[in-house]
Amino acid sequence: MPAAGRHSRVSWLAAKTVGKAGGLQHNRAMLSDAQRGFLDQCRVGHLATADQKGVPHVIPVCYALGEGTLYITIDEKPKRRDVPLKRVRNILANPQAAFVVDRYDEDWRRLGWVMLRGGAEILGEGPEYDAAQAMLRERYPQYRAMNLAGLPVIALRIARATSWGDLSAN
C-alpha cells in the first residue's frame, strides 16, 4: 500500500481506539485534566461557526476557559462597525459552533488537538459577561489596554470535548 494509503488507514484505526493513550478521546461536557491543561497552555484557537444555510466560517481567536464554557471577546482591533462581525451574525442565526486548539510539531509523536462543540450565545452585559472579560484580561495582557466594555463576548457552552494525540505540556 502506498504511504498515503497507510497513513489514511492508520488515522482511521487511531480514530477507532477510543480511550487508549494517544487515541481519540470523547468526553461529554466534562474536560479531562489533560484536555484542560492543553487548552490552558495554548494561546490561540480556531472558532468555527456557520450561517443559517450551513456555510462555514473559521477564524483564529484568543480565549479563556471557564467551568463548562469557553469565552471569546470581540476586541478593539480594526473591524467594520456598521454591521456585526460574521461570527456574531452566524451565532445569532445558528448557535451551533466548534472550537479547536492544536499543536503541530515536526516530531509527529507530539501532534495533538482538543475540539469543543456546543451551543454558543452572545453576552453583552451582566455578571457572566463581566467575569468573562476579567478572565480574558487576566490571560491576555494586550486586552488590559483595550476598552472592551460593551463589546460582545461569545460564550461557547461546552456540550462535547474531543481530543487526540499528545496533550502533554511543551
N, C-alpha and C positions, 0 to 999 in steps of 0.2 A: 504494500500500500504506500502511495506517496506520502511524504512528510506532512503535507497539509491535511490529507485524509486521516492520518494517525492523530494529528492534533485535534481535529474535529471530533473524532471518536473518543479520545481521552477527555476532552472537555465535556462531552455528553455523559461519559461514565462518571466523571467527577461530580456532575450535577445530580447524579443519582445516588451519591454517597452521602445522604443526609445524616448529620450528626457525627460524622467522622472527622478527625483532625484534618484541616485543610480542605474539607469538602464543603458543600453548600449548606449553610445553616439557616433555618427558618425559625422565626420567633415572633409570635403574635403579641403585639402591644408591649412586651417586655424586652428590654435590651439586655443582652448578656454583658458581663463586666468587660469582656474583650471588645465587643461592639462599641460600648460606651467609651472605653479607653481610646479606641481608634478614632472615633468621632471627636473626642476631646483633643487629641494630638494633632489632627489635621486642621488646616486653616481655611480651606476653600472647598466647596462642594458644588454640585450642579442641580438646579431645580428644574424639573420637567412639569410643565402644565400643558393643557390642551384646550382649545376653544370649543364652543358648542358643537362644532362639526367634527371634532376629534383631531384637528390639525395641531401637531406637537410644537412646542416652543421650549427650548432648553437654554439656560443661562448659568454662568458661574455666579456664585453668591457667597457672602460671609454669613455665618450662622451662629446661634447659641442653642444649646440643648437644655431644655427644661425637663421636668418629670412628665414623660408621655407626650411632649410637644417639642417640635423644633421651631425656632423663631428666626425670621429673616426680616430685616428692616429695609425700607426704601430710604436711601440716604440722599445727601445733597450733591452728589456728583452730577455733572450736567446731564439733564434729561428734558424731554418735552414737558411743559407744564400745562398745555391746553387740553390734553386727554390723559386719562390714567395709563400707566405702563401696561404693556401687553400681558405681563404675568398677572397683574391685578385684574385686568379685564377677563383673562382666561379663568381665574379662580371664581370670579363672580358668575361667570357663565357655566362653569364646570368645575366644581370644587375638588375633584379627584386629582391628586398630584403625587409626584415621586421626587425623591432627593437621593443623590448618590455621592459618596466620597470614595476616592480610590487612591491607591499608591501604585505608581509604576517604578520599577527598578530593572536595570539591565540583568540583574540576577533574578530570573523569573520565579525562583522559590520565594521571593519577597513580595510578589504581587498580592494585592488584597483590596477588597472593597466592602462597603456597607451600603445597602439601599433601604430607605424608609419609604413607606407608602401610606396614604391615608387621605382623609378629607382636609382641605385647607380652608381657612377663613381669614378675612381681613379685619384686623383690630385697628381702631382709631383713637380709643381712649379707654380709661378705666384702670383698675389695679393690675390686671394681667398685662395690659399694654405697657404700663409704667415699669413693671418688673422685667418684661422682655427687653425694653430699651436699656434698662440698667445692666442686665446680663450681657447685652451686645456691647455696651460701652466698656464694661469690665474686660471682655475678651479681646476687643479691638481698640487700642488706644486712638486710632485715627477717628473713631466715632466721637471721642470726647470733645474734639474741637468743632464738631458739626452740630447744628441746631436740628435735632431730629423730632422735636415736639411738633405734633400734628401730622407727621409723615406716617404713612401706613406701616403696619407690621403684619407680615404673613405668619400665621400660626398653623403649622402642619401637625395635625393630630395623628400621632403615630398609631396606625392600626396593624402594621406588619413591618417587621425588620428582617432583612435577608442579608447574609454576608457570605463571603468566600475568601479563601486564601489566608495569608499570613497577616493577622491583625496585631501582631506584637509591636511594641514601641520601636522607633527607628534606632 
